[in-house]
Amino acid sequence: MNILNGVKVIDFTHAYAGPFTTINLADFGAEVIKIERHSGDVSRGWGPFKDGYSGYYCSFNRNKRSITLDISSEEGKRIIFDLVKDADIVCSNFKVGTLEKYGIGYEEMKQIKPDIIYASISGFGDKGVLSTFAAYDNVIQALSGIMDITGFEEGVPTKIGPAIGDSYTGLMLLMGILAAYNHKLKTGKGQKVDVTMLGSLIEMLDNPILEYTAFGNKVTRKGNVNTHYAPSDVYRVADGFITLAVKNDAMWQEFCKVLGTPELTSDSRFKSNELRMRNTDELKEIIEEKLANINRDKVAETFLAVNIPCAGVSNIKEAFEDEQLKARNMIIELDDPGAGKIKLVGNPMKLSKTPPQINKAAPLLGQHTEEILLEMGYTEEEIQAFKNKKAI
């Protein structure tokens, strides 16, 4: 028994942000029915590929069932409304107005199911000059300001590698859905949950924005330097790079002792955190000189032994093979119907009573269409008629 067993989700999501929400609902037991157009979720065409199947799609659609529908047809609309009658949650991340154009928006759905939770992600929301435009992660990183403060001072604005505009927004929608579902359990009432990619990334920037609104400071690119305490940067060592964080004066004293530079504690350039932040370049030179002939693992081991946060900078292969991830069951293997055996990232949320369960690989396009329609009570003759009209 999982915590969301019995919860039914009608999933109109595609690409990344929305599917990131719904895989988490599915991992905790919700029945997620993914509605796809005949050409499939756009991410089915995104690399990397294994045996012709998208690893990208596999990553974000496990534990779901797939049904293909033409949502512009009357038959498709009929099936959708029949699905909604028995559903708890509807999820979408189309641009604003898309489902409404086909007569299957929130207003229509709550007429069919008054207590439905209608959860929506869009780039910009339903108000403002950008409301009708689509958005992807790089666009949102640029507009939010996060790209401008990422990278090195002398360089160009830099996109954060992973698509945080998608993943973070997906998590915001997940929290909104769970809050709305809790409200529904208490009151019997559904509601609309509306989350934007731009708003989500702005929420991540609360500190830089506070610096501007409260103090008039324009935050600039600082590379890997922490803007609140020092030393905290990326440092070159014998076999690569390490990063560490010295957050207060007591930790600074211990750091200098371990580094073999006790004299730095009385150095006028480094006596306080404020002074260390002013003189990060000189401090970095000293640290790198002392660590130049020591390898990453030894540096990390030495500082961790005295509770100074430190780690070697791993590449993806090293991170994926790390024993810590295996200990947390963060690497899973699924038997994908298209790609075969495939290793994917697991769920980081570990609950002692109702842990997430990952049992099924991502579905083939329309793999469960007939199965779902039969469960809904449609006859084989009706299903064939839907096929003849290309509604499914």
C-alpha positions in Angstrom: 0.0 0.0 0.0 1.4 3.4 -1.0 0.3 6.7 0.3 -1.4 7.9 -3.0 -3.0 4.5 -3.9 -6.5 5.2 -5.2 -5.7 8.7 -6.5 -6.3 9.0 -10.2 -4.4 11.5 -12.3 -5.2 12.5 -15.8 -1.9 13.7 -17.2 -1.8 16.1 -20.2 1.8 17.0 -19.5 4.7 16.8 -21.9 8.4 17.6 -22.2 9.9 18.0 -18.7 8.3 20.3 -16.1 4.9 18.6 -16.0 6.1 15.0 -16.3 8.5 15.7 -13.4 5.5 16.5 -11.3 3.5 13.4 -12.3 6.3 10.9 -12.0 6.5 11.8 -8.3 2.7 11.3 -7.9 3.1 8.0 -9.7 6.1 6.9 -7.5 3.9 7.4 -4.5 1.1 5.2 -5.8 -1.2 7.5 -7.9 -2.6 6.0 -11.0 -1.3 8.3 -13.7 -2.9 8.1 -17.2 -0.8 10.0 -19.7 -2.8 11.4 -22.6 -0.7 11.8 -25.8 -1.4 13.0 -29.3 -0.9 10.5 -32.1 2.6 11.8 -32.6 3.4 11.4 -28.9 4.9 13.6 -26.2 7.5 15.9 -27.9 10.2 14.4 -25.6 9.9 11.1 -27.4 12.0 12.7 -30.1 14.7 14.1 -27.7 18.0 12.4 -27.2 19.9 10.6 -25.9 18.5 7.5 -27.7 18.9 3.8 -26.9 17.8 1.4 -29.7 15.8 4.3 -31.2 14.0 5.1 -28.0 14.4 8.4 -26.1 16.2 8.1 -22.8 14.8 11.5 -22.0 11.2 10.3 -22.2 12.1 7.1 -20.3 13.4 9.2 -17.4 10.3 11.3 -16.8 7.4 8.9 -17.6 8.0 5.7 -15.5 5.1 4.2 -13.6 2.5 5.7 -16.0 0.1 4.3 -18.6 -0.3 5.9 -22.0 -3.4 6.5 -24.0 -3.5 8.3 -27.4 -6.3 10.7 -28.1 -7.2 13.4 -30.6 -8.4 16.0 -28.1 -9.8 18.2 -30.9 -12.4 15.5 -31.9 -15.8 15.1 -30.2 -15.0 11.5 -29.5 -11.7 12.5 -27.9 -13.4 15.1 -25.7 -16.1 12.5 -24.7 -13.3 10.1 -23.5 -11.6 12.9 -21.6 -14.7 13.9 -19.8 -15.4 10.2 -18.9 -11.9 10.0 -17.5 -12.3 13.2 -15.5 -15.6 11.9 -13.9 -13.5 9.2 -12.1 -10.3 11.3 -11.5 -9.0 13.3 -8.6 -6.3 15.4 -10.4 -5.8 16.8 -13.9 -2.3 18.0 -14.8 -1.2 20.1 -17.8 1.8 22.2 -18.9 0.5 23.5 -22.2 0.8 27.2 -22.8 -2.2 29.2 -21.4 -5.4 28.7 -23.4 -4.5 25.5 -25.2 -6.9 23.1 -23.4 -9.5 25.9 -23.2 -9.4 26.2 -27.0 -10.6 22.6 -27.2 -13.3 23.1 -24.6 -11.6 20.9 -22.0 -10.2 23.6 -19.6 -10.8 24.0 -15.9 -14.3 25.5 -16.2 -15.5 22.6 -18.3 -13.9 20.0 -16.2 -15.3 21.3 -12.9 -18.7 21.1 -14.4 -18.1 17.4 -15.0 -16.3 16.8 -11.6 -16.8 19.7 -9.1 -14.1 18.5 -6.7 -11.4 18.1 -9.4 -8.0 19.5 -8.7 -6.8 21.1 -11.9 -3.0 21.7 -11.8 -1.3 23.7 -14.4 2.2 24.8 -15.3 2.9 27.6 -17.8 5.8 29.8 -18.6 4.2 33.1 -17.5 0.7 32.5 -16.2 -2.6 33.8 -17.5 -2.0 37.6 -17.0 0.6 40.0 -18.5 2.0 40.6 -21.9 3.9 37.2 -22.1 0.9 35.1 -20.9 0.1 33.6 -24.3 3.7 32.6 -25.1 5.4 29.2 -24.7 8.6 28.9 -22.7 11.5 26.6 -22.2 14.1 26.4 -19.5 16.7 28.5 -21.2 14.2 31.3 -21.9 13.1 31.4 -18.2 16.6 31.3 -16.9 17.4 34.3 -19.1 14.2 36.3 -18.1 14.4 35.6 -14.4 18.0 37.0 -14.1 19.5 33.7 -12.9 21.5 33.5 -16.1 23.0 36.9 -15.6 24.4 36.1 -12.1 25.7 32.7 -13.2 29.2 32.4 -14.7 32.4 34.4 -14.3 32.6 38.1 -14.0 34.7 38.5 -17.2 32.5 36.0 -19.1 29.1 35.9 -20.6 25.8 35.1 -18.8 25.7 31.4 -18.4 22.8 28.9 -18.3 22.9 26.5 -15.3 23.5 23.1 -16.8 20.4 21.1 -15.7 17.0 22.4 -16.6 16.2 23.9 -13.2 13.4 26.0 -14.7 11.6 22.7 -15.4 12.5 20.6 -12.4 12.0 23.3 -9.8 8.7 24.4 -11.3 7.6 20.7 -11.3 8.3 20.4 -7.6 6.4 23.6 -6.9 3.4 22.1 -8.8 3.8 18.9 -6.8 3.6 20.8 -3.5 0.6 22.8 -4.7 -1.2 19.6 -5.7 -0.5 17.9 -2.4 -1.7 21.0 -0.5 -4.9 21.1 -2.7 -5.5 17.4 -2.2 -5.2 17.8 1.6 -7.7 20.6 1.4 -10.0 18.4 -0.6 -9.8 15.6 2.0 -10.8 18.1 4.7 -13.5 20.0 2.8 -14.5 17.9 -0.2 -13.7 20.8 -2.5 -11.4 20.9 -5.5 -9.5 23.9 -6.8 -7.2 25.2 -9.5 -3.4 25.1 -8.9 -1.5 27.5 -11.1 2.3 27.6 -11.1 4.6 29.5 -13.5 8.2 28.7 -14.5 9.1 32.4 -14.2 7.6 32.8 -10.8 9.3 29.6 -9.6 12.8 30.8 -10.6 12.1 34.2 -9.2 11.4 32.5 -5.9 14.8 30.8 -6.1 16.4 34.3 -6.4 14.9 35.7 -3.1 18.4 36.6 -1.8 19.8 38.4 -4.8 16.5 40.2 -5.2 16.6 41.2 -1.5 20.1 42.7 -2.1 18.6 44.8 -4.8 15.3 45.8 -3.1 16.8 46.4 0.3 20.2 47.8 -0.5 20.2 48.8 -4.1 23.0 46.4 -4.9 23.1 44.8 -8.4 24.3 41.2 -8.0 26.9 40.3 -10.6 28.5 37.1 -11.7 31.1 35.8 -9.2 32.1 32.5 -10.7 32.2 29.8 -7.9 32.7 32.2 -5.1 30.1 32.2 -2.3 28.8 35.7 -1.8 28.1 35.2 2.0 31.2 33.7 3.5 34.8 32.8 2.6 36.7 30.7 1.8 34.2 28.9 -0.3 35.2 28.4 -3.9 36.5 25.7 -6.3 40.2 25.0 -5.9 42.7 23.2 -8.1 44.4 20.2 -6.5 46.8 17.6 -7.8 44.3 15.5 -9.7 41.4 17.9 -10.4 39.3 20.2 -8.3 37.7 20.4 -4.8 35.2 22.7 -3.3 34.7 23.6 0.4 32.8 25.9 2.7 34.2 27.7 5.7 31.1 29.5 7.2 32.3 31.1 10.4 35.4 32.2 12.4 35.5 29.0 14.5 35.6 26.9 11.3 38.2 29.3 9.9 40.5 28.6 12.9 40.2 24.9 12.3 40.6 25.2 8.6 43.9 27.1 9.0 45.2 24.5 11.4 44.5 21.6 9.0 45.8 23.5 6.0 49.1 24.1 7.9 48.8 27.9 7.9 47.9 28.9 11.5 49.5 32.3 10.8 46.5 33.2 8.6 44.3 33.5 11.6 46.1 36.7 12.6 46.7 38.0 9.1 45.1 41.4 8.8 43.6 40.4 5.4 41.7 37.5 6.8 40.8 38.2 10.4 37.0 38.3 9.9 34.6 36.9 7.3 34.0 40.3 5.9 37.8 40.7 5.3 38.1 37.2 3.8 35.3 38.0 1.4 37.2 41.2 0.3 40.4 39.3 -0.3 39.2 36.0 -1.8 41.6 36.2 -4.7 44.7 36.3 -2.4 43.2 33.6 -0.2 42.5 31.3 -3.2 46.2 31.6 -4.2 47.4 30.5 -0.8 44.9 27.6 -0.6 45.8 26.3 -4.0 49.5 26.5 -3.3 49.1 24.4 -0.2 46.9 21.8 -1.9 48.7 21.6 -5.2 50.3 18.2 -4.5 47.4 16.5 -2.7 44.7 14.6 -4.5 41.0 15.2 -4.3 40.0 12.3 -2.1 42.7 13.0 0.5 41.8 16.7 0.7 38.1 15.9 1.2 38.9 13.2 3.7 41.2 15.6 5.7 38.7 18.5 5.9 35.6 16.3 6.5 37.4 14.7 9.5 37.2 18.1 11.2 33.6 18.8 10.0 34.5 21.2 7.3 32.3 20.6 4.3 34.4 19.5 1.4 34.2 17.4 -1.8 36.1 16.6 -4.9 34.4 17.8 -8.1 33.1 14.7 -9.8 32.3 14.1 -13.4 28.9 12.5 -14.2 30.5 9.0 -14.5 32.1 9.3 -11.0 28.9 10.7 -9.5 26.7 7.9 -11.0 29.1 5.2 -9.7 29.5 6.7 -6.2 28.8 4.3 -3.3 26.7 6.9 -1.5 24.1 6.9 -4.3 24.0 3.1 -4.2 23.5 3.2 -0.5 20.5 5.5 -1.0 19.0 3.4 -3.8 19.4 6.4 -6.2 20.3 4.3 -9.2 17.5 2.0 -10.5 17.3 -0.4 -13.4 14.1 -0.9 -15.4 13.2 -3.2 -18.3 11.9 -0.6 -20.8 9.6 -2.1 -23.5 11.5 -0.2 -26.2 15.0 0.5 -24.9 15.4 -2.8 -22.9 17.4 -2.7 -19.7 18.1 0.9 -18.7 19.5 2.5 -15.6 17.8 5.7 -14.4 17.9 8.0 -11.4 15.6 6.9 -8.6 13.5 9.0 -6.2 15.4 11.0 -3.5 12.4 11.1 -1.2 12.7 8.2 1.3 9.7 7.7 3.6 10.0 5.2 6.4 6.4 4.0 6.2 5.3 4.7 2.6 8.4 4.9 0.4 8.2 5.6 -3.3 7.9 2.6 -5.5 9.2 2.4 -9.0 7.8 -0.7 -10.7 7.2 0.1 -14.3 9.2 1.6 -17.1 7.8 4.4 -19.3 5.1 3.2 -21.7 5.2 2.8 -25.4 3.0 5.4 -27.3 -0.6 4.5 -26.7 0.4 1.2 -25.1 -2.6 1.1 -22.8 -5.3 2.8 -24.9 -7.5 -0.2 -25.4 -6.9 -1.5 -21.8 -8.0 1.8 -20.3 -11.0 2.2 -22.5 -12.2 -1.3 -21.7 -11.8 -0.5 -17.9 -13.9 2.6 -18.5 -16.8 0.4 -19.9 -16.4 1.1 -23.6 -17.2 -1.9 -25.8 -14.8 -3.3 -28.4 -17.2 -2.1 -31.1 -17.0 1.5 -29.7 -13.3 1.3 -29.5 -13.1 0.2 -33.1 -15.3 3.1 -34.0 -13.0 5.5 -32.2 -10.1 4.0 -34.2 -11.9 4.4 -37.5 -12.4 8.1 -36.8 -8.8 8.4 -35.6 -10.0 9.7 -32.2 -7.6 7.2 -30.5 
